[in-house]
Amino acid sequence: MSKAVRVSDTPYGVDVTATKAYFWCACGQSSTQPFCDGSHKGTEFTPIKYVADESKRVFFCGCKQTANQPLCDGSHNNNK
């Protein structure tokens, strides 16, 4: 299994809208971080769909190592 590119050492704070779907970049290659732009094509990676349960600010993982995909779980603090 390939390892995703570590894009950021901090999460991306995004104001999401209730019931809207967002597609988080799992590979780290997207130029529209933290969201997918299709750069994963031809790899084993696929974007992770996130549907907001309410309108609020959430923190999408930037290091791509979270166990709580697509949201940050603090993994960026490990193994820098």
C-alpha positions in Angstrom: 0.0 0.0 0.0 1.3 3.4 -0.9 1.6 6.2 1.7 -0.3 9.4 1.2 1.7 12.7 0.7 1.8 14.7 4.0 0.4 18.0 2.8 0.1 20.0 6.1 1.2 19.7 9.7 -2.1 21.3 10.7 -5.8 20.5 9.9 -7.9 22.6 7.5 -10.7 24.4 9.2 -13.7 24.5 6.9 -17.2 25.9 7.4 -19.5 23.1 6.1 -23.1 23.3 5.1 -25.7 20.9 6.5 -26.5 18.0 4.1 -23.8 19.0 1.6 -21.3 16.4 0.5 -17.6 17.0 0.5 -14.9 14.8 -0.9 -11.6 14.8 1.1 -8.4 14.1 -0.7 -6.9 10.9 0.7 -3.8 10.8 -1.5 -2.3 14.3 -0.8 -1.8 15.1 -4.5 -4.8 17.5 -4.9 -4.1 21.1 -5.7 -7.4 22.0 -4.0 -6.6 20.7 -0.5 -8.2 19.4 1.6 -10.6 18.4 -1.2 -10.2 16.0 -4.1 -9.4 17.3 -7.6 -9.0 13.9 -9.2 -5.2 13.8 -8.9 -5.5 10.2 -7.4 -6.5 8.7 -10.8 -4.3 5.8 -11.5 -3.4 5.2 -7.9 -4.9 3.0 -5.2 -6.4 6.1 -3.4 -10.0 7.2 -3.6 -11.5 10.4 -2.0 -13.5 10.0 1.2 -17.0 11.4 1.2 -18.1 13.5 4.1 -21.7 14.7 4.5 -22.2 17.5 7.0 -24.8 16.6 9.6 -25.2 20.3 10.4 -23.7 23.7 9.4 -20.6 24.2 11.5 -16.8 24.4 11.3 -15.0 21.0 11.0 -11.3 20.3 10.7 -10.2 18.1 7.8 -7.0 16.2 8.2 -4.0 17.7 6.4 -1.3 15.1 7.3 -3.4 12.3 5.8 -2.5 10.0 8.7 -5.8 10.4 10.7 -7.6 7.2 11.9 -10.8 9.3 11.7 -10.9 10.0 8.0 -11.5 12.6 6.8 -11.5 14.6 10.1 -8.4 15.4 12.1 -7.6 13.3 15.1 -4.3 14.9 16.1 -2.1 12.5 14.2 -0.1 15.4 12.8 1.5 15.7 16.2 3.1 12.2 15.8 6.1 11.3 13.7 6.9 14.7 12.2 
